[in-house]
Amino acid sequence: MPCRDRLGVPYEVTLDLYRDGLPYGTVGERCGWFLARLARVIVDARADGGPQAGEWPDPEDRFPGGEGELFAFRYRSRGDVAGGGELRCQVRTLPSWVPARPRRRGAPLGEWRVVRRAFLEAWGTSGVGLRAELTSGRLAAFVDGLVGDAEERLGSGFEMEPNSNLVNGAVRFSRP
């Protein structure tokens, strides 16, 4: 959903969450620039030769930064009353035991495999939550889809200047 200035010119976006076609929550006021930046950072983290390529050989395990929260968007009203929903993403490292096959006498019983996954959680206004476990490739596609939809609705792309939250072209609209 576009955020508009006093003259009705769109300059950023807020996310409307839907579940099964029904409104679920509203989160992330003016989050478009952040999502565009995150999409670029995820692509950089997944790249071969990137900073995590040695530690995580599989690109699906590569996420920006260490373990922890990538983002958390909450509903905010003018009075800062929470309760309209939440969308957050955390990266976790998950160990799993992979048994050896076929098992021979004296052979190891198996080995631990460690993967990293993003847990995307959405909480609606009713308090009901949803969770998805994503590889870095699926998270990149999800965030890229959000950014593409936001840019389509705004009719413009997001600036990638380090300290800018303006949308390309937003300052070039003629104002009365």
Disulfide bonds with the S-S distance in Angstrom:
none
